[in-house]
Amino acid sequence: MTLSEAQKKYLRGRGHALKPLIMVGDSGLSDALLAEYESTLDHHELIKVRVRVGDREARDAMIDKLCKDSSATLVQRIGNVALVYRANPEKKPEKRLRIPSK
C-alpha cells in the first residue's frame, strides 16, 4: 500500500502519542514475536515498533523485513523506533482507523 505525503503526515500525528507495542531485541525476529506483531497490527492498524539491534543497517533490514512480510507500510522511522501502518478491512467500519483520501 502506498500512502501520499498528506496521509503519512496524518498518521505521524496520530502515532506521536503512541508507545512502542512491539520490541525486537538481540534475539531477532522469532516466530512468537512475528505472531504477536501480526495480531497487534491487525488489532491497532497503527503501531510503533522498537528495534534494538546493533547497527543501523541491521535495524533497517529488520524493519524492512517486518513491513514486507506483513504487507505493512513504514510511515516513519526515528532512531530505533518505527511507525508502521496496515489497514484491516475485516474490522467493523466504525472501528477502523480513518485516514484522509489521497
For each residue, the residues with C-beta under 8 A, 3 or more apart:
1: 71 73 86 87
2: 73
3: 7 8 11 73 75 85 99
4: 7 8 102
5: 8 9
6: 9 10 100 102
7: 3 4 10 11 99 100 102
8: 3 4 5 11 12 75 76
9: 5 6 12 13
10: 6 7 13 14 99 100
11: 3 7 8 14 15 46 75 76 83 85 99
12: 8 9 15 16 75 76 83
13: 9 10 16
14: 10 11 17 18 46 97
15: 11 12 18 46 48 75 76 83
16: 12 13
17: 14
18: 14 15 21 46 47 48 83
19: 48
20: 23 47 48 49 50 81
21: 18 40 44 47 48 49
22: 33 36 37 40 47 48 49 50
23: 20 49 50 52
24: 28 29 33 49 50 51 52 53 62
25: 28 52 53
26: 52 53
27: 30
28: 24 25 53 62
29: 24 33 34 62 65 66
30: 27 33 34
31: 34 35
32: 35 36
33: 22 24 29 30 36 37
34: 29 30 31 37 38 69
35: 31 32 38 39
36: 22 32 33 39 40
37: 22 33 34 40 41 49 66 70
38: 34 35 41 42 70
39: 35 36 42 43
40: 21 22 36 37 43 44 47
41: 37 38 44 45 47 70 72 84 86 88
42: 38 39 45 86 88 90
43: 39 40 88
44: 21 40 41 47
45: 41 42 85 86 87 88 91 96 97
46: 11 14 15 18 75 83 84 85 97
47: 18 20 21 22 40 41 44 83 84
48: 15 18 19 20 21 22 81 82 83 84
49: 20 21 22 23 24 37 63 66 81 82 84
50: 20 22 23 24 80 81
51: 24 59 62 63 80 81 82
52: 23 24 25 26 80
53: 24 25 26 28 58 59 62 80
54: 58 59
55: 58 59
56: 59 60
57: 60 61
58: 53 54 55 61 62
59: 51 53 54 55 56 62 63 80
60: 56 57 63 64 77
61: 57 58 64 65
62: 24 28 29 51 53 58 59 65 66
63: 49 51 59 60 66 67 74 77 82
64: 60 61 67 68 74
65: 29 61 62 68 69
66: 29 37 49 62 63 69 70 72 82 84
67: 63 64 70 71 72 73 74 84
68: 64 65 71
69: 34 65 66
70: 37 38 41 66 67 86
71: 1 67 68 86
72: 41 66 67 84 85 86
73: 1 2 3 67 84 85 86
74: 63 64 67 77 82 83 84
75: 3 8 11 12 15 46 83 84 85
76: 8 11 12 15 82 83
77: 60 63 74 81 82 83
78: 81
79:
80: 50 51 52 53 59
81: 20 48 49 50 51 77 78
82: 48 49 51 63 66 74 76 77
83: 11 12 15 18 46 47 48 74 75 76 77
84: 41 46 47 48 49 66 67 72 73 74 75
85: 3 11 45 46 72 73 75 97
86: 1 41 42 45 70 71 72 73
87: 1 45 96 97
88: 41 42 43 45 91 96
89:
90: 42
91: 45 88 95 96
92: 95 96
93: 96
94:
95: 91 92
96: 45 87 88 91 92 93
97: 14 45 46 85 87
98:
99: 3 7 10 11
100: 6 7 10
101:
102: 4 6 7
